[in-house]
Amino acid sequence: MIIEFLIVVRLAEDTEIVDVIHECLAKVLEDNLNEFDDDAVKRMVIPRVQRLGDYGAEENAEPHCRMLFGFALDLPEETANAD
């Protein structure tokens, strides 16, 4: 099953959005009693679109950047509770 997403992310300088998505997906799969190794989970996330916006700073003066990020999740047929 392939599910497509398009999100807007406010990134800190040291944030890798793909790593965050991998971690979240691994946790959700584990919570739903799925057992996939880390490499299999990484292959499930397919980056599609990445567009950087302007850099700025919040009230606390931490620099950040907004990014439009599109990706697909390719979940195997044997995934329990895929919905």
N, C-alpha and C positions, 0 to 999 in steps of 0.2 A: 504494500500500500504506500503510495507516495502522497505526501501532504505538503503543500507549498505555503510559505509564510513570507510576509513583507513587514518589517518592523523598522521603527526609528529608534536609534540607540544614542544615548549621551555617554560618550566614552571618556574615561580618564586616560591620561597619557600611557599608562602601563597595562591597559585592558585589551585583551584579545577576545572579541565577541565569539569567535568559533569555539574557543576553549570553554567559555561560559556555557554555551549551548550544549557542548559535549557533556560537561559536568551535570547540567540539569537533566538532560536526556538519560544519562546513566542512572541517576537517582530515581527518576520516574519509572524507568524500566525495572529497576531492582525492587521498588516499592510495589510493583504490580507482578512480582514473582517471575520476572524474566531473567534469564541468566545468559548474558552476552559478555564476551571479553572486551577489554577496552578498545582494541583495534577494530572490532566489529562495530562498536558504537560510533567510533570516529568515522567509519565508512558510511554510516547511515545519514550523516549530515552532509548535504551537498550545497556549498555556497553557490549562489546564482548571480546576485547583483550586489555591488558595494559602491556607494557614492558618498564621498566625504563632503560635509558642509563646512561652515566657517568655524574657526576656533574662537573660544570665548572664555569667560570666567564667571563663575557664580558669585554670590554675595560673600562666600568665604574665600574668594580669590583663587580657588583651585582651577587650573586650566582644564578644559574639556573640548570635545568636538562632537557634533551631531553627525550621525551617519545613517543613511538609508541602507538597510541590509536585507536582501532577499535570499532565502535558502529553502531547500526541500528536505524533508525527512523521508527516507526510503526504509520503511519498516518491513522486515521479513514477514512472510505469511504465518510463520509459527509464533509471532508475537502475541502474547496473552494480553487481553484487554487493550487492544490497539486503539480503540476509540478514546 
